[in-house]
Each structure stands twice: as structure tokens, then as C-alpha cells.
Amino acid sequence: MEVVIFGAGSLGSLVGGLCAREHRVTLVGHDPHIAAVRESGLAVEGAVECTTQPDARTTVPDRADLALVTVKSFDTPAAGRALADCGPDVTCSLQNGLGNEATLDTYLDTVLAGTCTYGARLAAPGRVECTGIGEISLGATDGGHSAAAERAVEALRTAGIETELSERMPKRLWRKLAVNAGINPTTALAGVSNGALADGPLHEVASEAAREVARVARGRGIDLTGREVVAALESVVAATADNTSSMAQDLQEGRRTEIDAINGAVVERAESQVPVNRTLAALVRGRSSSQSM
């Protein structure tokens, strides 16, 4: 199977490296990482150890059976436009935030929703560390059965990737959003690792942000409780205690964050007040603006 990973950063490189054990994989990303992979292959280290030889490019190949999108949410339109040139049979978003699937659907034929709990860190050009074995879940964006999702799941399982076929992807996406809405901006603003949210005032801020997301989800017909999302948040905090969230890394490095697709998306979709998400979004935007001046 021809698999394209659009967005060969940490997660994309890990998934692509694992896929390359079984399939013909093309990583699409930026130099110097892409140049290093092209020259010496991709070394996967940590919880999984292997070296694979995916194709590595800065542009999309001519065709693909399956495309996995792992770019930041604000780059989704560019990903859709680029992938339209190679016309993948199936495209799946493994991104943070809401709305990525709808954006991709404007450019591509068959789009799936996905979540991924594998931990990944780009250690150096040509090297990616698996910081924790997790699971990929794939399914139709609106839930229910999907033959395309079945084929994609089988392809990833064949490569040894823990993968689940889900008929409840809308709920999974909102639960993931709740966890990200709690952890990412709180750790970014406080300048702490995920483990600092295990208890105390930061735990309460993150938990209340997650509960607000669950309330917004219920208003949109998603059966998601506050207790459920707080339990999910606490589980992720415990499993990734030593990790620095992607948003915290972005703020530290002065890069653009995904706040608009995470907490900002909650505010946009809320039919009642979500003060914690609104405040976190405003604070992260303010920090980003001050750094760019």
C-alpha cells in the first residue's frame, strides 16, 4: 500500500516510520529532517526500536492509497490543497482540534476522523523517539460504519500499529478536545510539564476547562459527561507526567499555537458561557502576540 504522511514532525514521523515496516511510505515535511531521512533512513527509538527507509520529500508524491494528516490545525487547508494533487483513496486526520476533517473534505474525496495516543518526540533530524505506545482510532467523521475506515485500520494493524475501528468518532474527538483544552493552554501559560496538573489549582483550572467542553458537546448531541472528561484528563496527565505539551513548546519557541482550533473552537461552538476556555484562549493569544512584537 502507498501511504503518505503529510506533516512529518514528531507524530507523523513516528507513525510513518512504523508504517514503513510493512508499506511503501512517503514522509512529506521540511528539511533538515527530511534531508536526513532521505540520506540515512528514519531511526525510531524509545518504546519501539527500528530503522526504516521511507521516501522523504518536501512535496507530495504522484499518488497515494492512504494519506495520514499530522500537520498543525492552521496548516490543514494547505494540506488539503497539496494532497488533492495526488488524490489519495482515503485521507485521515490525526490532528488536534475541531474542524480539520471538514476542511480536508472540501479538497478530498474520502476523509476519516482519527485520534492517536502514541507519544512522540523528534529527537534530531532523522530520529524520532516513541515516548509511549498508545493507540490510533479511526472511523467515519459522523460516526457509524465505514468500509474505508476498515481498510485503513487493517493497513495500520498490518504494520504493527495498535489501531481500533470506531463507530463513535464524534464522541472521541470531543473527548480528546476536552483533554487538550485542559492540558495544553494550562501547561503553556504556567510553564510546567503535564504532571504539574495532577493536583492543586492547576488541576482545577484544567478540569473546569474540560468540563466546559463536555457541556458544549452535550449541547451538540454528544453523550459526554464532565466526570468522563476529567477522568480522561487525569489519565493523560499521569501517563505523560514528564512531557511538555505541544502548546507549551510552541509558546516557549515563539511559534504559532493551535489555540484557535482547541479552546477557541469551544468558545465558537458554545451556546452558553465557557469562561475558563474563553480566558485561556485570550491569555495564550495575548502571550503569542506579545512575543511576536
Secondary structure, DSSP 4 states (H G I P E B T S, - for coil): -EEEEES-SHHHHHHHHHHTTTSEEEEE--TTHHHHHHHH-EEEEETS-EEE--EEESS--S--SEEEE-S-GGGHHHHHHHHHTT--SEEEE--SSSSHHHHHHTT-S-EEEEEE--EEEEEETTEEEEEE---EEEEETTSS--HHHHHHHHHHHHTT--EEE-S-HHHHHHHHHHHHHHHHHHHHHHT--GGGGSSHHHHHHHHHHHHHHHHHHHHTT----HHHHHHHHHHHHHHTTTPPPHHHHHHHHTPPPSGGGTHHHHHHH-SS--HHHHHHHHHHHHHHHHHH-
